[in-house]
C-alpha cells in the first residue's frame, strides 16, 4: 500500500502558479494585519497575533510543498 502523503494530484502548471500567487497574496495581507496589530497603541491582542502567525506559517509550509 502506498503512503498517502506521497500521492500526487495532476494539477496544471497554470493552476499551480495561480494557487502560489493566491497564497503569497494572503501571506502579505496577513503580515500587514499582524504589523498593524503590533503597531497599535491599544492593548495588544496576543491571541489574534498568534492566529496571524499560525496562518502565515501554514501558508508558507504549503508553498514549500508546492512545485515551482
PDB file of N, CA, C and O in Angstrom:
ATOM      1  N   UNK A   1       0.848  -1.187   0.000  1.00  0.00           N
ATOM      2  CA  UNK A   1       0.000   0.000   0.000  1.00  0.00           C
ATOM      3  C   UNK A   1       0.888   1.243   0.000  1.00  0.00           C
ATOM      4  O   UNK A   1       1.882   1.299   0.724  1.00  0.00           O
ATOM      5  N   UNK A   2       0.536   2.220  -0.797  1.00  0.00           N
ATOM      6  CA  UNK A   2       1.369   3.423  -0.891  1.00  0.00           C
ATOM      7  C   UNK A   2       1.087   4.380   0.261  1.00  0.00           C
ATOM      8  O   UNK A   2       0.004   4.374   0.846  1.00  0.00           O
ATOM      9  N   UNK A   3       2.061   5.180   0.563  1.00  0.00           N
ATOM     10  CA  UNK A   3       1.952   6.197   1.608  1.00  0.00           C
ATOM     11  C   UNK A   3       1.050   7.318   1.099  1.00  0.00           C
ATOM     12  O   UNK A   3       1.350   7.907   0.061  1.00  0.00           O
ATOM     13  N   UNK A   4      -0.055   7.635   1.801  1.00  0.00           N
ATOM     14  CA  UNK A   4      -0.978   8.674   1.313  1.00  0.00           C
ATOM     15  C   UNK A   4      -0.350  10.061   1.240  1.00  0.00           C
ATOM     16  O   UNK A   4      -0.874  10.935   0.549  1.00  0.00           O
ATOM     17  N   UNK A   5       0.744  10.275   1.929  1.00  0.00           N
ATOM     18  CA  UNK A   5       1.401  11.579   1.872  1.00  0.00           C
ATOM     19  C   UNK A   5       2.165  11.775   0.577  1.00  0.00           C
ATOM     20  O   UNK A   5       2.543  12.898   0.242  1.00  0.00           O
ATOM     21  N   UNK A   6       2.396  10.691  -0.157  1.00  0.00           N
ATOM     22  CA  UNK A   6       3.154  10.796  -1.397  1.00  0.00           C
ATOM     23  C   UNK A   6       2.265  10.762  -2.632  1.00  0.00           C
ATOM     24  O   UNK A   6       2.768  10.730  -3.756  1.00  0.00           O
ATOM     25  N   UNK A   7       0.964  10.768  -2.440  1.00  0.00           N
ATOM     26  CA  UNK A   7       0.046  10.754  -3.574  1.00  0.00           C
ATOM     27  C   UNK A   7       0.097  12.112  -4.255  1.00  0.00           C
ATOM     28  O   UNK A   7      -0.004  13.148  -3.598  1.00  0.00           O
ATOM     29  N   UNK A   8       0.254  12.106  -5.567  1.00  0.00           N
ATOM     30  CA  UNK A   8       0.325  13.342  -6.323  1.00  0.00           C
ATOM     31  C   UNK A   8      -0.957  13.537  -7.123  1.00  0.00           C
ATOM     32  O   UNK A   8      -1.546  12.583  -7.633  1.00  0.00           O
ATOM     33  N   UNK A   9      -1.361  14.756  -7.217  1.00  0.00           N
ATOM     34  CA  UNK A   9      -2.546  15.102  -7.982  1.00  0.00           C
ATOM     35  C   UNK A   9      -2.083  15.811  -9.241  1.00  0.00           C
ATOM     36  O   UNK A   9      -1.200  16.668  -9.194  1.00  0.00           O
ATOM     37  N   UNK A  10      -2.674  15.456 -10.349  1.00  0.00           N
ATOM     38  CA  UNK A  10      -2.301  16.073 -11.614  1.00  0.00           C
ATOM     39  C   UNK A  10      -2.995  17.439 -11.736  1.00  0.00           C
ATOM     40  O   UNK A  10      -4.169  17.520 -12.098  1.00  0.00           O
ATOM     41  N   UNK A  11      -2.261  18.489 -11.434  1.00  0.00           N
ATOM     42  CA  UNK A  11      -2.779  19.854 -11.493  1.00  0.00           C
ATOM     43  C   UNK A  11      -1.950  20.604 -12.528  1.00  0.00           C
ATOM     44  O   UNK A  11      -0.728  20.474 -12.583  1.00  0.00           O
ATOM     45  N   UNK A  12      -2.631  21.378 -13.331  1.00  0.00           N
ATOM     46  CA  UNK A  12      -1.916  22.089 -14.393  1.00  0.00           C
ATOM     47  C   UNK A  12      -0.943  23.103 -13.807  1.00  0.00           C
ATOM     48  O   UNK A  12      -1.109  23.579 -12.684  1.00  0.00           O
ATOM     49  N   UNK A  13       0.071  23.415 -14.594  1.00  0.00           N
ATOM     50  CA  UNK A  13       1.078  24.383 -14.165  1.00  0.00           C
ATOM     51  C   UNK A  13       0.453  25.754 -13.926  1.00  0.00           C
ATOM     52  O   UNK A  13       0.843  26.461 -12.997  1.00  0.00           O
ATOM     53  N   UNK A  14      -0.506  26.131 -14.753  1.00  0.00           N
ATOM     54  CA  UNK A  14      -1.153  27.440 -14.581  1.00  0.00           C
ATOM     55  C   UNK A  14      -1.964  27.486 -13.285  1.00  0.00           C
ATOM     56  O   UNK A  14      -2.015  28.518 -12.615  1.00  0.00           O
ATOM     57  N   UNK A  15      -2.595  26.368 -12.939  1.00  0.00           N
ATOM     58  CA  UNK A  15      -3.347  26.326 -11.675  1.00  0.00           C
ATOM     59  C   UNK A  15      -2.395  26.391 -10.480  1.00  0.00           C
ATOM     60  O   UNK A  15      -2.708  27.014  -9.466  1.00  0.00           O
ATOM     61  N   UNK A  16      -1.252  25.756 -10.602  1.00  0.00           N
ATOM     62  CA  UNK A  16      -0.251  25.807  -9.535  1.00  0.00           C
ATOM     63  C   UNK A  16       0.250  27.231  -9.348  1.00  0.00           C
ATOM     64  O   UNK A  16       0.359  27.715  -8.221  1.00  0.00           O
ATOM     65  N   UNK A  17       0.553  27.902 -10.457  1.00  0.00           N
ATOM     66  CA  UNK A  17       1.009  29.305 -10.366  1.00  0.00           C
ATOM     67  C   UNK A  17      -0.072  30.185  -9.748  1.00  0.00           C
ATOM     68  O   UNK A  17       0.223  31.055  -8.928  1.00  0.00           O
ATOM     69  N   UNK A  18      -1.317  29.959 -10.138  1.00  0.00           N
ATOM     70  CA  UNK A  18      -2.442  30.734  -9.586  1.00  0.00           C
ATOM     71  C   UNK A  18      -2.546  30.520  -8.077  1.00  0.00           C
ATOM     72  O   UNK A  18      -2.736  31.476  -7.326  1.00  0.00           O
ATOM     73  N   UNK A  19      -2.423  29.276  -7.637  1.00  0.00           N
ATOM     74  CA  UNK A  19      -2.504  28.971  -6.214  1.00  0.00           C
ATOM     75  C   UNK A  19      -1.322  29.583  -5.463  1.00  0.00           C
ATOM     76  O   UNK A  19      -1.502  30.105  -4.363  1.00  0.00           O
ATOM     77  N   UNK A  20      -0.117  29.529  -6.034  1.00  0.00           N
ATOM     78  CA  UNK A  20       1.050  30.146  -5.396  1.00  0.00           C
ATOM     79  C   UNK A  20       0.840  31.647  -5.225  1.00  0.00           C
ATOM     80  O   UNK A  20       1.121  32.201  -4.162  1.00  0.00           O
ATOM     81  N   UNK A  21       0.340  32.307  -6.281  1.00  0.00           N
ATOM     82  CA  UNK A  21       0.084  33.759  -6.194  1.00  0.00           C
ATOM     83  C   UNK A  21      -0.950  34.062  -5.112  1.00  0.00           C
ATOM     84  O   UNK A  21      -0.804  35.027  -4.361  1.00  0.00           O
ATOM     85  N   UNK A  22      -1.995  33.236  -5.035  1.00  0.00           N
ATOM     86  CA  UNK A  22      -3.028  33.433  -4.024  1.00  0.00           C
ATOM     87  C   UNK A  22      -2.447  33.291  -2.615  1.00  0.00           C
ATOM     88  O   UNK A  22      -2.723  34.113  -1.741  1.00  0.00           O
ATOM     89  N   UNK A  23      -1.655  32.262  -2.402  1.00  0.00           N
ATOM     90  CA  UNK A  23      -1.047  32.060  -1.088  1.00  0.00           C
ATOM     91  C   UNK A  23      -0.098  33.203  -0.739  1.00  0.00           C
ATOM     92  O   UNK A  23      -0.095  33.680   0.396  1.00  0.00           O
ATOM     93  N   UNK A  24       0.705  33.645  -1.704  1.00  0.00           N
ATOM     94  CA  UNK A  24       1.624  34.766  -1.466  1.00  0.00           C
ATOM     95  C   UNK A  24       0.855  36.039  -1.126  1.00  0.00           C
ATOM     96  O   UNK A  24       1.265  36.806  -0.254  1.00  0.00           O
ATOM     97  N   UNK A  25      -0.243  36.254  -1.807  1.00  0.00           N
ATOM     98  CA  UNK A  25      -1.081  37.429  -1.539  1.00  0.00           C
ATOM     99  C   UNK A  25      -1.677  37.361  -0.130  1.00  0.00           C
ATOM    100  O   UNK A  25      -1.701  38.356   0.594  1.00  0.00           O
ATOM    101  N   UNK A  26      -2.151  36.187   0.240  1.00  0.00           N
ATOM    102  CA  UNK A  26      -2.714  36.021   1.582  1.00  0.00           C
ATOM    103  C   UNK A  26      -1.646  36.231   2.651  1.00  0.00           C
ATOM    104  O   UNK A  26      -1.913  36.851   3.680  1.00  0.00           O
ATOM    105  N   UNK A  27      -0.447  35.721   2.415  1.00  0.00           N
ATOM    106  CA  UNK A  27       0.643  35.915   3.376  1.00  0.00           C
ATOM    107  C   UNK A  27       0.945  37.402   3.542  1.00  0.00           C
ATOM    108  O   UNK A  27       1.123  37.879   4.663  1.00  0.00           O
ATOM    109  N   UNK A  28       1.004  38.127   2.440  1.00  0.00           N
ATOM    110  CA  UNK A  28       1.270  39.565   2.521  1.00  0.00           C
ATOM    111  C   UNK A  28       0.162  40.280   3.298  1.00  0.00           C
ATOM    112  O   UNK A  28       0.448  41.140   4.132  1.00  0.00           O
ATOM    113  N   UNK A  29      -1.088  39.933   3.032  1.00  0.00           N
ATOM    114  CA  UNK A  29      -2.210  40.565   3.732  1.00  0.00           C
ATOM    115  C   UNK A  29      -2.140  40.258   5.224  1.00  0.00           C
ATOM    116  O   UNK A  29      -2.294  41.152   6.055  1.00  0.00           O
ATOM    117  N   UNK A  30      -1.908  38.992   5.558  1.00  0.00           N
ATOM    118  CA  UNK A  30      -1.818  38.608   6.969  1.00  0.00           C
ATOM    119  C   UNK A  30      -0.650  39.306   7.657  1.00  0.00           C
ATOM    120  O   UNK A  30      -0.765  39.724   8.810  1.00  0.00           O
ATOM    121  N   UNK A  31       0.473  39.434   6.952  1.00  0.00           N
ATOM    122  CA  UNK A  31       1.634  40.119   7.530  1.00  0.00           C
ATOM    123  C   UNK A  31       1.308  41.585   7.817  1.00  0.00           C
ATOM    124  O   UNK A  31       1.686  42.117   8.861  1.00  0.00           O
ATOM    125  N   UNK A  32       0.607  42.233   6.889  1.00  0.00           N
ATOM    126  CA  UNK A  32       0.198  43.630   7.126  1.00  0.00           C
ATOM    127  C   UNK A  32      -0.736  43.733   8.328  1.00  0.00           C
ATOM    128  O   UNK A  32      -0.601  44.642   9.147  1.00  0.00           O
ATOM    129  N   UNK A  33      -1.679  42.806   8.431  1.00  0.00           N
ATOM    130  CA  UNK A  33      -2.601  42.821   9.567  1.00  0.00           C
ATOM    131  C   UNK A  33      -1.840  42.646  10.878  1.00  0.00           C
ATOM    132  O   UNK A  33      -2.121  43.317  11.871  1.00  0.00           O
ATOM    133  N   UNK A  34      -0.882  41.739  10.862  1.00  0.00           N
ATOM    134  CA  UNK A  34      -0.075  41.490  12.053  1.00  0.00           C
ATOM    135  C   UNK A  34       0.756  42.718  12.409  1.00  0.00           C
ATOM    136  O   UNK A  34       0.848  43.084  13.581  1.00  0.00           O
ATOM    137  N   UNK A  35       1.359  43.355  11.415  1.00  0.00           N
ATOM    138  CA  UNK A  35       2.155  44.559  11.654  1.00  0.00           C
ATOM    139  C   UNK A  35       1.296  45.688  12.226  1.00  0.00           C
ATOM    140  O   UNK A  35       1.715  46.393  13.144  1.00  0.00           O
ATOM    141  N   UNK A  36       0.104  45.851  11.679  1.00  0.00           N
ATOM    142  CA  UNK A  36      -0.807  46.890  12.188  1.00  0.00           C
ATOM    143  C   UNK A  36      -1.215  46.598  13.622  1.00  0.00           C
ATOM    144  O   UNK A  36      -1.291  47.508  14.448  1.00  0.00           O
ATOM    145  N   UNK A  37      -1.476  45.335  13.918  1.00  0.00           N
ATOM    146  CA  UNK A  37      -1.859  44.946  15.267  1.00  0.00           C
ATOM    147  C   UNK A  37      -0.731  45.237  16.254  1.00  0.00           C
ATOM    148  O   UNK A  37      -0.973  45.736  17.353  1.00  0.00           O
ATOM    149  N   UNK A  38       0.493  44.926  15.860  1.00  0.00           N
ATOM    150  CA  UNK A  38       1.635  45.164  16.736  1.00  0.00           C
ATOM    151  C   UNK A  38       1.918  46.653  16.892  1.00  0.00           C
ATOM    152  O   UNK A  38       2.433  47.075  17.928  1.00  0.00           O
ATOM    153  N   UNK A  39       1.591  47.454  15.887  1.00  0.00           N
ATOM    154  CA  UNK A  39       1.855  48.878  15.941  1.00  0.00           C
ATOM    155  C   UNK A  39       0.751  49.685  16.594  1.00  0.00           C
ATOM    156  O   UNK A  39       0.910  50.885  16.822  1.00  0.00           O
ATOM    157  N   UNK A  40      -0.363  49.043  16.897  1.00  0.00           N
ATOM    158  CA  UNK A  40      -1.498  49.752  17.503  1.00  0.00           C
ATOM    159  C   UNK A  40      -1.139  50.190  18.921  1.00  0.00           C
ATOM    160  O   UNK A  40      -0.430  49.492  19.646  1.00  0.00           O
ATOM    161  N   UNK A  41      -1.639  51.347  19.288  1.00  0.00           N
ATOM    162  CA  UNK A  41      -1.334  51.873  20.616  1.00  0.00           C
ATOM    163  C   UNK A  41      -2.210  51.223  21.691  1.00  0.00           C
ATOM    164  O   UNK A  41      -1.907  51.307  22.881  1.00  0.00           O
ATOM    165  N   UNK A  42      -3.290  50.580  21.264  1.00  0.00           N
ATOM    166  CA  UNK A  42      -4.173  49.909  22.226  1.00  0.00           C
ATOM    167  C   UNK A  42      -3.499  48.629  22.737  1.00  0.00           C
ATOM    168  O   UNK A  42      -2.432  48.239  22.264  1.00  0.00           O
ATOM    169  N   UNK A  43      -4.137  48.003  23.692  1.00  0.00           N
ATOM    170  CA  UNK A  43      -3.606  46.768  24.264  1.00  0.00           C
ATOM    171  C   UNK A  43      -3.482  45.697  23.181  1.00  0.00           C
ATOM    172  O   UNK A  43      -4.401  45.503  22.385  1.00  0.00           O
ATOM    173  N   UNK A  44      -2.360  45.016  23.155  1.00  0.00           N
ATOM    174  CA  UNK A  44      -2.058  44.011  22.146  1.00  0.00           C
ATOM    175  C   UNK A  44      -2.921  42.767  22.355  1.00  0.00           C
ATOM    176  O   UNK A  44      -2.973  42.222  23.458  1.00  0.00           O
ATOM    177  N   UNK A  45      -3.592  42.322  21.305  1.00  0.00           N
ATOM    178  CA  UNK A  45      -4.392  41.093  21.337  1.00  0.00           C
ATOM    179  C   UNK A  45      -3.469  39.928  20.979  1.00  0.00           C
ATOM    180  O   UNK A  45      -3.252  39.632  19.804  1.00  0.00           O
ATOM    181  N   UNK A  46      -2.940  39.283  21.992  1.00  0.00           N
ATOM    182  CA  UNK A  46      -1.942  38.242  21.811  1.00  0.00           C
ATOM    183  C   UNK A  46      -2.521  37.042  21.076  1.00  0.00           C
ATOM    184  O   UNK A  46      -1.831  36.437  20.255  1.00  0.00           O
ATOM    185  N   UNK A  47      -3.758  36.688  21.349  1.00  0.00           N
ATOM    186  CA  UNK A  47      -4.347  35.521  20.682  1.00  0.00           C
ATOM    187  C   UNK A  47      -4.539  35.781  19.191  1.00  0.00           C
ATOM    188  O   UNK A  47      -4.329  34.879  18.379  1.00  0.00           O
ATOM    189  N   UNK A  48      -4.933  36.991  18.817  1.00  0.00           N
ATOM    190  CA  UNK A  48      -5.080  37.331  17.406  1.00  0.00           C
ATOM    191  C   UNK A  48      -3.715  37.350  16.722  1.00  0.00           C
ATOM    192  O   UNK A  48      -3.575  36.881  15.592  1.00  0.00           O
ATOM    193  N   UNK A  49      -2.725  37.886  17.400  1.00  0.00           N
ATOM    194  CA  UNK A  49      -1.365  37.905  16.872  1.00  0.00           C
ATOM    195  C   UNK A  49      -0.873  36.474  16.617  1.00  0.00           C
ATOM    196  O   UNK A  49      -0.276  36.197  15.576  1.00  0.00           O
ATOM    197  N   UNK A  50      -1.122  35.579  17.557  1.00  0.00           N
ATOM    198  CA  UNK A  50      -0.713  34.185  17.400  1.00  0.00           C
ATOM    199  C   UNK A  50      -1.467  33.523  16.240  1.00  0.00           C
ATOM    200  O   UNK A  50      -0.893  32.716  15.509  1.00  0.00           O
ATOM    201  N   UNK A  51      -2.726  33.858  16.076  1.00  0.00           N
ATOM    202  CA  UNK A  51      -3.515  33.315  14.966  1.00  0.00           C
ATOM    203  C   UNK A  51      -2.918  33.741  13.632  1.00  0.00           C
ATOM    204  O   UNK A  51      -2.776  32.920  12.725  1.00  0.00           O
ATOM    205  N   UNK A  52      -2.566  35.020  13.505  1.00  0.00           N
ATOM    206  CA  UNK A  52      -1.930  35.501  12.273  1.00  0.00           C
ATOM    207  C   UNK A  52      -0.628  34.751  12.013  1.00  0.00           C
ATOM    208  O   UNK A  52      -0.364  34.332  10.886  1.00  0.00           O
ATOM    209  N   UNK A  53       0.184  34.581  13.052  1.00  0.00           N
ATOM    210  CA  UNK A  53       1.454  33.873  12.890  1.00  0.00           C
ATOM    211  C   UNK A  53       1.230  32.449  12.396  1.00  0.00           C
ATOM    212  O   UNK A  53       1.937  31.978  11.505  1.00  0.00           O
ATOM    213  N   UNK A  54       0.257  31.773  12.970  1.00  0.00           N
ATOM    214  CA  UNK A  54      -0.027  30.393  12.571  1.00  0.00           C
ATOM    215  C   UNK A  54      -0.557  30.320  11.143  1.00  0.00           C
ATOM    216  O   UNK A  54      -0.204  29.410  10.393  1.00  0.00           O
ATOM    217  N   UNK A  55      -1.398  31.273  10.767  1.00  0.00           N
ATOM    218  CA  UNK A  55      -1.932  31.292   9.407  1.00  0.00           C
ATOM    219  C   UNK A  55      -0.813  31.529   8.392  1.00  0.00           C
ATOM    220  O   UNK A  55      -0.789  30.904   7.332  1.00  0.00           O
ATOM    221  N   UNK A  56       0.106  32.429   8.718  1.00  0.00           N
ATOM    222  CA  UNK A  56       1.245  32.700   7.838  1.00  0.00           C
ATOM    223  C   UNK A  56       2.127  31.452   7.753  1.00  0.00           C
ATOM    224  O   UNK A  56       2.545  31.059   6.664  1.00  0.00           O
ATOM    225  N   UNK A  57       2.404  30.837   8.891  1.00  0.00           N
ATOM    226  CA  UNK A  57       3.244  29.639   8.915  1.00  0.00           C
ATOM    227  C   UNK A  57       2.654  28.534   8.041  1.00  0.00           C
ATOM    228  O   UNK A  57       3.373  27.903   7.266  1.00  0.00           O
ATOM    229  N   UNK A  58       1.359  28.300   8.164  1.00  0.00           N
ATOM    230  CA  UNK A  58       0.692  27.238   7.388  1.00  0.00           C
ATOM    231  C   UNK A  58       0.747  27.519   5.889  1.00  0.00           C
ATOM    232  O   UNK A  58       0.978  26.609   5.093  1.00  0.00           O
ATOM    233  N   UNK A  59       0.537  28.760   5.509  1.00  0.00           N
ATOM    234  CA  UNK A  59       0.583  29.110   4.089  1.00  0.00           C
ATOM    235  C   UNK A  59       2.005  28.968   3.531  1.00  0.00           C
ATOM    236  O   UNK A  59       2.192  28.511   2.403  1.00  0.00           O
ATOM    237  N   UNK A  60       2.992  29.361   4.322  1.00  0.00           N
ATOM    238  CA  UNK A  60       4.378  29.195   3.879  1.00  0.00           C
ATOM    239  C   UNK A  60       4.744  27.716   3.763  1.00  0.00           C
ATOM    240  O   UNK A  60       5.466  27.325   2.846  1.00  0.00           O
ATOM    241  N   UNK A  61       4.252  26.901   4.684  1.00  0.00           N
ATOM    242  CA  UNK A  61       4.511  25.470   4.618  1.00  0.00           C
ATOM    243  C   UNK A  61       3.891  24.869   3.362  1.00  0.00           C
ATOM    244  O   UNK A  61       4.512  24.045   2.692  1.00  0.00           O
ATOM    245  N   UNK A  62       2.680  25.279   3.048  1.00  0.00           N
ATOM    246  CA  UNK A  62       2.024  24.798   1.839  1.00  0.00           C
ATOM    247  C   UNK A  62       2.797  25.230   0.599  1.00  0.00           C
ATOM    248  O   UNK A  62       2.994  24.434  -0.320  1.00  0.00           O
ATOM    249  N   UNK A  63       3.235  26.486   0.568  1.00  0.00           N
ATOM    250  CA  UNK A  63       4.032  26.966  -0.551  1.00  0.00           C
ATOM    251  C   UNK A  63       5.311  26.132  -0.725  1.00  0.00           C
ATOM    252  O   UNK A  63       5.731  25.841  -1.845  1.00  0.00           O
ATOM    253  N   UNK A  64       5.905  25.761   0.389  1.00  0.00           N
ATOM    254  CA  UNK A  64       7.132  24.972   0.343  1.00  0.00           C
ATOM    255  C   UNK A  64       6.943  23.578  -0.220  1.00  0.00           C
ATOM    256  O   UNK A  64       7.886  22.977  -0.734  1.00  0.00           O
ATOM    257  N   UNK A  65       5.727  23.063  -0.125  1.00  0.00           N
ATOM    258  CA  UNK A  65       5.439  21.722  -0.642  1.00  0.00           C
ATOM    259  C   UNK A  65       4.928  21.740  -2.083  1.00  0.00           C
ATOM    260  O   UNK A  65       4.782  20.686  -2.702  1.00  0.00           O
ATOM    261  N   UNK A  66       4.662  22.915  -2.612  1.00  0.00           N
ATOM    262  CA  UNK A  66       4.129  23.016  -3.977  1.00  0.00           C
ATOM    263  C   UNK A  66       5.274  23.045  -4.989  1.00  0.00           C
ATOM    264  O   UNK A  66       6.342  23.593  -4.715  1.00  0.00           O
ATOM    265  N   UNK A  67       5.044  22.455  -6.153  1.00  0.00           N
ATOM    266  CA  UNK A  67       6.071  22.539  -7.196  1.00  0.00           C
ATOM    267  C   UNK A  67       6.233  23.973  -7.679  1.00  0.00           C
ATOM    268  O   UNK A  67       5.285  24.758  -7.654  1.00  0.00           O
ATOM    269  N   UNK A  68       7.416  24.299  -8.108  1.00  0.00           N
ATOM    270  CA  UNK A  68       7.681  25.655  -8.597  1.00  0.00           C
ATOM    271  C   UNK A  68       7.507  25.727 -10.092  1.00  0.00           C
ATOM    272  O   UNK A  68       7.688  26.790 -10.685  1.00  0.00           O
TER     273      UNK A  68
END
